[in-house]
Amino acid sequence: MSIAENITKVRQTMDRAAAEHGRDPTSVRLLAVSKTFAAEAVIQAADSGQIAFGENYLQEAIDKQQAVHSLRPDLSLEWHFIGPIQSNKTRPIAEHFAWVHALDREKIARRLSEQRPQDLPPLNVCLQVNVSGEDSKSGVAPAEVLALAQVVTILPGLSLRGLMAIPEPADDFESQRKPFALLRALQQQLTEAGIPTDTLSMGMSADMHAAIAEGATIVRIGTSIFGKRDYAN
Ligand SMILES: *Cc1c(COP(=O)(O)O)cnc(C)c1O
């Protein structure tokens, strides 16, 4: 199947999942995760109407953005940085992306805000929450989400959009839903504390349906669009 056909299929699955759970299908956005795939794959997806692309590795992402731009200067894409953020890489991230999904430390937040170029709108950010307990190294603990949100929300170079999670893989639907429900509850807690947000970045190829059931507004899909990744390249 072509990338165009895969995107059509993913969008249909998203629409069906939304309808099944009483949600407006237009309230769920598709982020195409293009890590390890070439600029040509991004262009094929863009020609099927895809606008938002997610990347995890900074140098790969910047090279790809430049390659896409030189091949197709007519395309206006929205790039999301979804990987872990090292503090010595904040400047290029602040310069080259519209969104960051995995913010989990105050120090990184302050650097991104300071380094966001003045001529760009504030960087859209999601706080990554560790919804799977001790096993996972990244993400802020659920009990610390509010404190971090209170800091981030006043930084001038950032726009706090919501929360993001990467739960431990689970096979059955009900187990997949639990961490997503927790993320939704944490977002509700922020709203009640006077910090309303509009984004839940949750759901990947294997658990997209459960994420949409629990209120995902951005699903981050790689494999179902581009195929299996080969890290040897
Ligand atoms: C790679 C990646 C994805 C996409 O995963 P698939 O299972 O290929 O859909 C989504 N989110 C993050 C943070 C990723 O690193």
The ligand as a Gaussian input file, in Angstrom:
#p B3LYP/6-31G(d) Opt

LIG

0 1
 C        7.961000       6.778000      17.074000
 C        6.952000       7.503000      17.875000
 C        5.597000       7.486000      17.535000
 C        5.022000       6.669000      16.385000
 O        4.926000       5.334000      16.748000
 P        4.216000       4.227000      15.807000
 O        4.033000       3.078000      16.708000
 O        5.173000       3.958000      14.692000
 O        2.945000       4.800000      15.323000
 C        4.725000       8.253000      18.305000
 N        5.147000       8.975000      19.353000
 C        6.448000       9.010000      19.714000
 C        6.863000       9.838000      20.875000
 C        7.386000       8.266000      18.996000
 O        8.661000       8.298000      19.385000

